């Protein structure tokens, strides 16, 4: 059962916003009865994954199909720059200082996005168009809003739901490629921050403490797909804001060797997994960029933790 967080959270967030400008949120251990066992009837294999290598975002037209009852977007084969260049890290730092004030942000906070590396996908894959919803997850009546993203799930619960669908969580690289594309966009829709294209903390957010004048009408999460103009180049919605999204990846440096995909699914005890995309609780653009990484224990769940699934090439 979701815990009663309303009164305590406001006090927590006042402190957090003063320290970080609404950039982070406290996490909790999930309750034993947090979720029900998802129920999904598989309808067979996904459609054939056929597409050529793509080297520009505008060379691709979004292709969406229903796979096992879930709308998924085809992500074509191609290459992109994973992480942030020095210039992009400087921009993130400036985004932070513009909101929180000069001297209150630290450039090294974004160095976990470096070094920027070239990453290629030789085969296409499918990614959910929308974050997994309460209705898709099979949430009980305690979770209102069937079209709202399912939150307060920890990593293993998210993985289990994807696996029942014949899918899994996306790796960091898969997630970031689906959000940015070969053009390496800063945000899913382009290189300029536009608060009207996502669900973030604004005038209507209960944690707004800094006088932002935009009002999206949502105090918490928004129904998935509420911002179609903010879709990524492949047609994936809400990849910035709404809820942070679990990835398959362990939190590791981009420098040097990284754990192979086949080795990273074992025990997660004592490790941290990576969340991507920011959430409705964030005020600043720095954590709503597609390159932003947020390490969290896989055992924790939070009001702002959700997920989507991918089906890789067979």
Buried (B, 14 or more C-beta within 10 A) or exposed (E): EEEEBEEEBEEEBEEBBEEBBBBBBBBEEBEEEBBEEBEBEEEEEBBEBEBEBBEEBEBBEBBBEEBBEBBBBBBBBBBBBBBBBEEBBEBBBBBBBBBBEEEEBEBEBBBBBBBBEEBEBEEBBBBBBBBBBBEBBBBEEEBEBEBBBBBBBBBBBBBEBBBBBBBBBBBBBBBBBBBBBBBBBBBBBBEEBBBEBBBBBBEBBEBBBBEBEBEBEBBBBBBBBBBEEBBBBBBBBBBBBBBBBBBBBBBBEBEEEBEEBEEBEEEBEEBBBBBBBBBBBBBBBBBBBBBBBBEBBBBBBBBBBBBBBBBBEE
